[in-house]
Amino acid sequence: MNIKNIAPHIIAVVVFITINLIMYWPIFMENKGLNQNDILQGAGANQEIVEYRDKTGEEALWTNGMFSGMPAYLINVHWSGELTYYIQKAVSLWLPSPASHTFVAMLSFYILLLVFRVNPYLAIGGGLVYGLNTFFLISVEAGHIWKVAAISWMPAVLGGIILAFRKNYLSAFVLTSVAMALELRSNHLQITYYLLLVVLIFGLFQLISAIRNKTLADFGKAIGVLVVAVLLAVSTNIGKIWTAYEYGQFSIRGPAELTSNTESSGGLDRDYAFAWSNGIWEPFTFLIPNFYGGASQEEVSMDSELANGLRARGAGSGQIKSYLKNIPTYWGDQPFTSGPYYMGAIVVFLFILGIIVGKSSYKWWLITASALGIVLSWGSNFEAFNYFMFDYFPGYNKFRSVSMTVAIPFLCMPLLGFLGIKELMEEKEFAARKKLISSIAIAAGLCVFMVLISFMIGFRGAVDAQLGGQEWLVELIREHRASMFRTDAFRSLFFIIVAGAILYFWKMGKIQQKVAIPVFLLVLLVDLIPVDKRYLNDKNFQRDVKGSFFQKTEADKKILQDDSHYRVLNLSNPFNEAKTSYYHSSLGGYHGAKMRRYQDLITYYLQSEMNQMVEKLRSGNTDLSEFGVINMLNTKYIKFGNQAGQVIQNNNHLGNAWFVNEVVAVNNPDEEIETLWVINPEEKAVINQNRFDIPKSTSSSGRISLESYSPNELVYSSNNNAAGLAVFSEIYYPKGWKAYIDGQEAQILQANYVLRALEIPAGTHQIRFEFKPAAYYTGNTIMWVGSIILIIVLIGGIAYSFIKPKEA
């Protein structure tokens, strides 16, 4: 292979590694970690799973760590058949996370541009802008690591698809199957779904073209190759997909069971899904980062006009410094944001250039996809379209945070932009100069226009109402927002003019390509990295991140003196944190796919019982017998702080299992949950008679106790004089749990809306619950086979790329 042909690729890899060293320097050189909230919450959620794996060498497929129990598939499960892990590590050069994902994003977009025959050195710029946009890096900072992993592979999948329609079938098959396998391995089906939307739009344009040009046979061949490649990719991840789909039917992403839930259309509740919706004007942050003021809270300089205004009001330096650490700079429509989604002023300018210069059919596909992604991101701010999509478009209602659809324009706009440069350089000089100047004028004109209208904008945000009616302070903050807006508008104007000038003099032959491209790449970096550093900087890194976050408190130590199996309720925001789960089995947790019925229980009972409990404890009353739902979940300890004295032992918890003396038969889920209001769970159980046979006899005179506990198996012993119904404080889940009484399988009933129950005959018995879901075991076997075939395809494809030139 000619060294001149591979030199650009080597340089690209070196550049991408160098930039990652700069962005993640503390990880590489200072032995620090990135303080990522979602990663830390995930560590709390999966601690029981990790401990079980370390102790036994087996996988915990169920965990009691969160929400009183749930499948572990979407938390932390290792699949022995997931050989694609080794491909991922090799492609990312064994770099540590999250640098590995940023590197892959850059490399993946570089490959996509090479597929379009963009100059390799210019394609390096495409890789840089794709990996350095703030949408990607803010997601990294937040710890949305599987999301960024999925985003990183999107361009490579797209590159494989393009190759198929260019009749390069072998390369298309290899690239698509490998990239899609790694895309699916990321296990972030929301991002993969958005990639599918891009592909569907592309396919539609290709189909129209094939019909017009009478090339339907070639279209069919391309589709055939891609279908086989995707099926191979799916086979390497089938266990993950199968278990996610199976669990999804019972999670908040599946259909609602209660008729009172009018927000769900077979998936997430509409209000929940659209909680994070971009404002109509929010996509202008692609061009001007501080268009909407930055993050919800930002630290402001002591030299700012805001600081001067506070001094003028008599505030001292210490007071000012403390206050300026958390200024509500954001004034957009979202309830909270870690920062704006900045694509890069130069990239937006290039996108405009691509629209004007572009001649290929790809232009209209990329414009359409970009527009769709932006419109979808508006969510509830454009109800007419987005509610229709949510209610009727297949699968769309399974996903939340619709602002995430900006992943689509962040893929398509840079692609069209760099294709625009390619076509600009292929244009005749006069036509190219006119189109380039028009593009600069439009992009620069937008920035100037924004500066002008900034004098007519109030910069008012919903958060202003929380400033306690201090109108003078609100005005100072609004003035600061205006200053941020104008400063960044002028900043973007500068970079557009500089980038436009480089392209102009390059096209006119005033500077050579070997000079123009490196300078252009440098300007891209100077545009992007300083904005990135506003949200991902040295303050985000620290030593022993996990140890600091999960430091054992005196309250934890007190609870852990009890080595029996029980649950803990943290009264401080329990359903939005998994820190409690690191040491205890928790009623709460942190996850985007809770069980649907458990969420119903939270909404109908747990929240109200918690509020009542807080009031009761404040009055000094520790009698908790009235809180039936909390008690039936085996809540032995109530935690309301980190001190030992801020833990209460609940003597009214019902334990691991108990016999009831009566069954209340109901006819539907509405009656199930409503009846919980009026029964004492210690004495009665509620069962839907339309789903299960009601036990013929019940007796509460027996005894039942837990003998051994592990995530996948629970063993009890019972002794009762008459046949009875035992209720277990374990969450009912029909896909994988089986019960055995003295080795004979018994039917598991669903009682009290969320719990398990068993009919137990009179006498002394051993009862065993075992979790062995077929989706995991069968899926894992298929993954082994698919992964081996994929590796053979990859090795064969690489070998052929070396052999083919020798045959030519």
N, C-alpha and C positions, 0 to 999 in steps of 0.2 A: 504493500500500500504506500502510495506517494506521501512523503512527510508533509509536503505542501498542502495536501488535502486534509490531513488531520490536525495541522498546526492551529487553525482557528478554534477547533473543538477543545484542544488542550488549553488554549488561552482562555476560552470561555469558562472552563472548569476552574482554572486558577483565579479568574476574576470573581466568580461566584463564591469560591471559598474565602477569598480575601475580604469581600464585603460581609460575609457572615462572621468572620473574625472581628470585624469592626463593630457589627451590630450586637454580637454576643460575647464581647471581649471578657467580661467578668466570669462567664462560664468557662471559657477556654484557659484563661490566664490567672484568675484570682480564686478559683475553687468556690465560686458562688453559684447559687441557683436562682432561677427566676421565680419571683413571688406571684404565682398564678392562682387566683381564687378557685376556679373550677377544678384545677388539678388537686389542690389541697382538699376541697370538698370531696373529690373523688377518692382521695386517699383515705378519708374517713369512712366513706361508704364501702370501700372494698377491704377494709382491714381484716374483718373476720374471714373473708375469702383467702386473703394472702396468708394469714396465720394458719389456716387449715391446710393450704397447699404446702407451706413450709414444714408443717408437722407430719403430714401423711403422704405427701407426694401426689395426692389426688386433687381433683377439682371440686370445689364447692359450687354446685349448680343452683343452690338456693341460699339465701342469706337472711338472717333475722336482724341484721344490722340496721336496716332502714324500714320504715313504714310497717312495722310489726311483721315483716317478712315479705319477700318478693324474689322472683327468679334473678339469678346473678348474671345472666347472659349479657345484659346491657351495662353491666358494671365492671366486672373484671373476670373473664373466663379465658383460660388458655386452651387453644385447640391444637392437639398434637398433629392434625392433618394440615395445619396452616403453614405450609412450606414457603408460601409467598413472603413470609416474614424475612427470610434470608435474601430474597431478591430485593426487598425494600431496603434492607441494611446495606447491601452491596451498592445499589444505585445511589444511596445517600452517603456513600463512602464512610459508613460507620460514624458519621458525625453525631454528636449528642443532640437530643431534642431540646429546644425547637429548631435549632440551626439546621437539622437534617431536613425538616419540612420546608424551610425557607430555601435551602439549596435545591431541593427537588422542584419547587415551584419555578425557580429561575431556569433550571435545566429543562423542565417540561415545556415552558413557553418558548425557550430557545429552539427545541426540537420542532415545535409547531411552526415557527417561522422558517426553519430550514425546509420543512415540507412545502411551504409556499415559495421556496427558492429565493428567500430574502438573503442578502449578503450576510455571511456568517458573523462578521464583526459587528454589523448593524444589529443582527439578531441578538447579540449579547445585551444590547440596550433593552430589547423587548423582555428578556429574562429579568433584567434588573427592575424594570418598572412593575412587572407582575409580582415579584417577590417583595417589593418595598412599598407598595401602596399601604395606606394606613388601615384599610379594611382588613387586610391580611395581618398586619402586625398588631393592631389592637386586639384582634381575635387571639393572637399568640399571647399577648400580655394578660388577657382575661383567662387563659387556660383552656380555650376551646380547641384543644389540640387535634381532635379527630376531625373537626370542621376544617382546620387549615390543612390537614393531611389530605382530605378529599379535594379541597380547592387546588392543592398543589398538582394533582394528577389530571385535572380537567383538560389542560391544553394538550397533553400527550394523547389522551383518548381521542380528542378532536383531530389531532394530526393523523392518527391511524385511519379514521373515517375518511378524511380527505384523500389519503393515499388510495383507498378502495375505489373512490370515484374517479381517480386518475389511472385506473387499471393496473396499479402496482400492487397486485393482489397478495403476493407473498409478504412483502414488507407491511402491508396493511393488516394482514392477519396477525403477524408477530406483534406489531406495536399495539394494535387494538386489544388483543387478548391479554398481553402483559399489563398494559396501562389500565385497562378496565378491571383486571383482577386486583391491582393495587388500589384503584379507586374504591372498589367495593370493600376491600380489606379495611379501609379507613372506617367503615361502619357508620358513616354519617349519610344516611339515605336521603336526607333533605337536600344536601348539596348535589348528590347524584341525581336526584329528581330534577333539580334546576339544570344540570347538564343535559338531561334527557329533553327538556324543553328546547334548549339550544339545538340539539340534534334533530328534533322533530321539525323545527322551522327550517333547518338546513335541508332535511330530506324533502320537505314540501317544495322548496325551490328547485331541488334537483329533479324531482318528479315532473314538475311543470316544464323544466328544460328538456327532459327526456321525451316528453310527449310532443313538444314543439319540434325537436330535432329528430324524432323517430328513432331514439336510441334506448328504448325500453329494455331491450335485451341486456345492454351494458348496465343499466340501472339495476336490473334483476340480479346480475352477477355480483355487483358490489354489495347489494343487500344480503345476498346469500353468504358471501365471505364474512361480512360483519356479524350476521346472526350466529354463525358457527363460532366466531371469535368470542362473542359475548357469552354464548352458552358455556364455552370453556372457562371463561373468567368467572361466570356464576358458579360453576362446579367447584372452583377453588374456594368459594365462600358460602357454599350452600347451607352449611350449618348455621352460620351467622344470620343469613337471610331468613331461613326457615324458622329459627327460634324467635327472631325479631317479629316476623309476621304472625307467628302463633301467639306470642305474648301481646302483640298489638291489639288483638281482638278483645282482650280483657283489660287493656290500659285506657288511659284517658284519650288515647288516639284512636280508640275503637268506638263502636256505637254506644250511645247512652241507653241505660235501662229504665231510667225514671221518666215518666211522662212530664214531670215538672221541668225537665231540662229541655228548654226550647232553643237553646243556643247551639246544640250539637246537630250536625247533619251527617252523622255516621262517623265523625272523627272528633277532633278537638272542639271545645266550646268556642264559639266565634269571638267573644270578648277576649278570651285567653290567647287565641291565635293572633289577634290583631292588636294586642297590647303595645307592641313595638312596631309602629307604622311611621314611615317617613312623612314629613310634611311635603306639600306639593313643591316647595322651593328647595327642599333639602338636597336634591341632587346637585345643586350649585356648589356644594362642598367638594365635589369632584374637581372643580376648578379653583375655588377659593376656600382653603381649609377652615378659616374662622368665619365663614359665611353666617353660621348660626352660633358663633361664640365659643367653639371648642367643646370641652368636656363639661359634664354637669357641674363639676367642681374642679377648679384649677388654682394653682398657686400663682399669684400675681407679684410682679417685681416691686420692690420698695421704691423704685424710681418712677413708677407709673403715675399717671394723673389721678388715678383712684387713690393711691397712697397720699398724694399731695392734698387731695380733697379731704381725706381723713385727718391729716395734720391740721388743715385749716379749721377743722371742727374741734381741735383741741385734743385729739387722741395722741397718746404717747407712743414711742417707737416700739416698745414691747407689745402693746395692744394692737398696733397696726400690723406688726409682723405676724402675730398670731392669727389675726382676722384674714390676712391676705393669703393664708395657706389654703383656704377653701372658699373661693369666690364662685358663686353660681353664674358662670359665664354663659352657659348654654341657655338659649331661649327658644328652642324649637319645640316640636310637638311630642317628642318621645318622653316617656316618664323618667328615663335615665339614659345617659350615654357616656361611654369611656372616652369618646373623642369622635371627631368627624371622619367621614370616609373620603379621604383625599386621594384621588387617582393621579394627580400631577397636572399642573397647568400646561406643561408641554404635551402631555398625552392627550388632553382635551383638544389642544390646538391641532395635534396630529390627526385626531379623529375627524375634526372639521376638514382638514386637508384630504383625508381619505374619502370623505363624502364628495368633495369637489373634484378631486383628481380621479377617483376610482372609476374603472370602466367595467370591471368584471362583475359577474352575477353575485360574487361573494359580498359585494358592497351592500346590496339590498337585504341579503340574509342577515348580515351583521348589524345593520341599522335596525331592522325589525326586531331582532333578538334583544338588542340594547334597549330599545324603547319599551318592549314588553317587561324586561327586568325592572326598569324604572317605574313603570305604571304599577306593577305588582307590589313594589316596595312602598307605594303610597298607602296600601292597606285600607284602613277605615277612613282615610282622607279622600278616597275615591271609591265610595261604596258601590256605585252602580255597576262597575266592572268587577271589582275585587270580591264583592259578596257573591256575585254570580259565579265567579271562578271557584270560590270556596264551597259553594253549595252543589255545583254540578260538574266541575272538571275532575276527572278520576284521580283520586289520591291526594289532591291538593289540600284537603282539609285535615291531613295527618300531621301537618307541620305548623310550628308556631314562629313568632318573630319574623313577620313577612318582610321586614326591612332587610333581611338576609338575601333577598332576591337580587340585591345589587351585585352579588357574585356573578350574575349574568353580564351586565355591562362592564364589570371589571375584567372579564375575559374577552368580550367582543370588541370593546372600544379600543384598547391598545392594539389588538390584532389588526383592525381596520386602519389604525394610525400608522403602523409600520408598513403595512401594504401600501398605504398612501405614499410613504417616502420612496418605496421601490418603484411605484408607477410614476412618481414625479421625476425620478432620475431617468426613466425611459421615455418621457415626453419630449417633444420638440421644444427647443429653448424658449421661444416666444410664448407658446401656450402655457408651458410650465411656469414661467415667471408670472404671468397674469393670474394663474390659479393659486400660486403660492402667496402672492401679495393679497389676494382676496381672502385666503384662509387666515393670514396674519391679521388682516383688518377686522375680520369677524371675531376672532378669539380675543384680540386686544380690545376691540370695541365693547365686548361683553364686560370686560374688567372695568373699563372707563364708565360704562353705563351703570354698573353696580356701585361705583364710587358716587356717582351723581344721585342715584336714588337713595343712597344711605342717609342723605340729609332729609329724606321724607319718611324714613322708617322709625318707628317708636322703640324698636329693640325690646319689646315687652315680652316677658315669659311668664308662664303659669307659676313658676317658682317665686316670682316677685311677691306674691300674696303672703308668702311665709316669712317675709322680712319684718313682720310686726308693725306695719303701717309707718315705717320710717321713710317717708317719701324722699327726703334729701339723700338717704343712702341708696334708695332704689335708683334715683336719678344719676348718682355717681357711677353705679354699676352699669346702667344703660349707656352712659357716655363711654365707659370703658369697652363695652361690647362694640359700640360704633367705631372706636379707635382700632380694635382688633380687626374688625371687618375691613376698614379702609386700608390698614397696613398690609393685610394679606392680599387685598385686591391689587394694590400697587406692586406687591411682590410677584404675584402671578403675571401681571402685565410685563414686568421686567423679564421674566424667564421666557415668556412667549416671544418677545422681541428678539432676545438673544438667540433662542433656538431657531427662530425664523431666519435670522441673519446668517446663521451657520449654514442652513439648508440653501439659502439664496446664493451665497458666495460659492458653495460647493457646486451647485447646479450651473452657475455661470462660469465655472472653471477658475475662479479667483483663488480658491484653496483646493489642494489635492485631496482625494478621498482618504488617503492614508493619514492625513492630518484632520480632516473634517470629522471623521467618525469618532476617533478618540476624544476630541474636544466636545463633540455632541454628547457622548456618553458621560463625560465629566460633568457637563451642565445638568444632565438628567439626575446624576447623583447629588449634586449641590441643591437641586430643587427638592428632591424627595427626602434625603436623610435628615436634614434639620427639622422637618415637620415630623418625621418618624420619632426623632429624639424627644419631641415634646411629650410623647406618650409611652415610649420604651427607652428608658435611660438608666443611668447607674442607680437611681433610687429604687428601681424595680428589682434589683438583684441584692441578695444577702446570703450569708453563710447559714447553713443548717436551717433552711426554710421550713422543712417538715417538722424538725425537732422543736422549733420555736412555736409553731402553730399548734402542735399537739402536746404541748407541755402538760403533764398530768397535774391537775389541780387537787386541792385538799378535798373538794367535793367528790372528785373521781376516786380518790384513794379511799374515802369512806365507803362509797358504794361498792367498790371492788373487794372489800373485805367479805362480802357475800358472794360465794362461788356457785350458788344455785342458778337455775335458768329463769330469768325474769326480764322485765322491760323497764326502761327509764323514760320519763317524760320531762323534757327540758322546757320550762314554761317560756323561755325567751326565744321567740320566733322559730319554733321547732320544725315547721314544715318548709323551711328555706335554709337549712343548715345540716351538714352531716358530720360536724365536729364531734357531736355527742356519740355518733356511731363508731368512732375510733376505739372507744373503750367499752361501749355498752350496746345492748340491743335497744334500739330507740323506737318510739312511736312516730317520730318525725323522720326527716331525711332531706336530701337534695337531689332531685332527679326530674328530668323532663317527661318521664313516662310512668307516673304512678299508676297503680291499679285503679281502674274506673270506680269500682265499688269502694275502695279505700278512700278515694277522693270524695265520694258521696258521704262517707262516714265523717270525714273531716268537716265538710260543709254543714251537714245536718246536726252533728253531735259534738265532735271533739273540740271545735272552736268555742262553741257555747259552753260546754262543760269546763273548758280551761278558764274562760272568763269568769264563770261562777266560782271556780276553785280559787282563783286569785283573790277575789273579793272575800271569800270565806277565810282564807289563810291570813289575809291582812287583818281580819277581825280577831285572829288568834284561835280560831276554831279548826282543829285538825281532824275532825270526823269527816271522812271522805266516802262514806257509805252510799251517798245519794248519786254518785257519779258512775252509773251502771256501765256505760260503754268503756270508759277509761279502765274500770276495774276488770271487765271481761277480757281486756287485752293484756292482763297479767302485769299491770303497772305497779311494781312494788316500790319504786322510788320516784319521788318528785324532786326535780332539781330547779332552783331558781337563782342560782349564783354559783360562784366558784369556791366559796368557803365551806368548810365542813358543816357549819351551822345552817347552811342554806340548802340542806338536803332533808327531806321528810320521808320517813318510811311509811308507806301506805299499807296499813293492816287490813284494809278492806279489799285488796286485790284478790281475784278469784283463783289465782294459781294457774298451773299448767293445764289442768283438766278437772272436770267435776261432773257429777251426775245431776240431772234435773228431774223434777217430779211431774212436769207437765210440758206438752208440746202444743204450741199455738199454731194452728194451720192457717196459712194465708194463701192468696191466689196469684199474686204478682209481686214484682219488686217494690212497687209503691207501698203496698201493704206491709211488705217485709220491713222496710226501713221505718215506716210510721209506727208500727207496733212496738219497736224498740223503746218508744217514748213511755209506754205504759206497763212494761213488764219489768220484773226483777230478774236479770240474766242468771243469777245464782239459782233460781228456782224454775224458771221457764226458758224454753228455747223457741225461736220463731223459725218455721220451715215452710217453704213454698210447696204446697201439695201438688201443684201442676208440674213440678220438676222432679220431685222425690216422693217416694211412698212414706207416709207418716208412720212412725213406729207404733206398733199396737199396744205396747205396754212400756211404762216408764217407772223407775223407782230411784229415788235419790238416797237410798240407804247405803249404797256401796262406797268403796274407796278406790281412787285411782291416782297413781303417782308416776312421775317421770323418773325412769331409771337411768337413762343415758341420752345424751344430746350430741348431735353433730349436724351440720347444715343439711346433709342429705339423708339423715336417718334419725328418727326419734323412737325410743323404746319405752313403753309404759307397762306397768303391772296393775291389774284391777282385781278387786275382790268384792262381789256384790251378791246379796241373797236372792235377788230376782233380776230378771232381764231389765235393762235400763238403757237410757240414752246418755252417752257421755259427750260433753262439749269440750273441745280442745281450744286453747287460746292460740291457735295457729291459723294463718290466713288460708282460706280455701282457694285452690288453684287446680283446675281439672286436668291440665296437660302435663302429666308426669308423676304426680303423687299417687301412690297406691298404699292401701292399708291391709294389714294381715293380722288376724286374730288366731293365735296359736298356729301360725303358718298358713292359714286359709284366708284367701283374699276376701275382703269385705267391702261393701259399698261405702264410699265417703259421702256423707250428706253435707249440704251447706246450711249452716244455722246462723241465726242472728246477723244476717246479711253478708258477713265476711268470714265467719269462722267455720271450722270443720267439726263434724259430729259423727259418731258411730253408734250403731245399735250393738250392745254388748250383752251376750247371754249371761245367765246366772253362773256364779262360780268364780274360780281363780283363773286368770288368763294373762297371757303376754300379748301386748298390742304393739305392732311395729308399723311406722310410717316410713316409706322409702320413696325417694325422688329419683326416678330414672327416666327422663324424657327421651322418647325415641328420636325427636328432632336433633338432639345433641349427638347421640351415639351413631345413628345412621348417617346424619349429616357429616360427622367427623370422618367417617369411612370414605364417603364420596369426595370430601375435600382432599384426602390423601391421594386418591386416584387422579383427580383433576389437577392437583398441584404437580404431580410427577409428569403428567402429560405436558403441562405448561412449561416446566423446566426443560423438557426435551425440545419443545418448540422453540424456546428462547435460545438454547445452545445451538440448535440446528440453524436458526436464523442468523446468529452471529457467525457461525462457521461458513454459511453460504455467502455472506457479505465479503469474506476474505477470498473465497474460492472463485466467485463469479468474475472478478476482473481478470484473473489468470486465464479464464476460458475465452475471454473476448478477443 
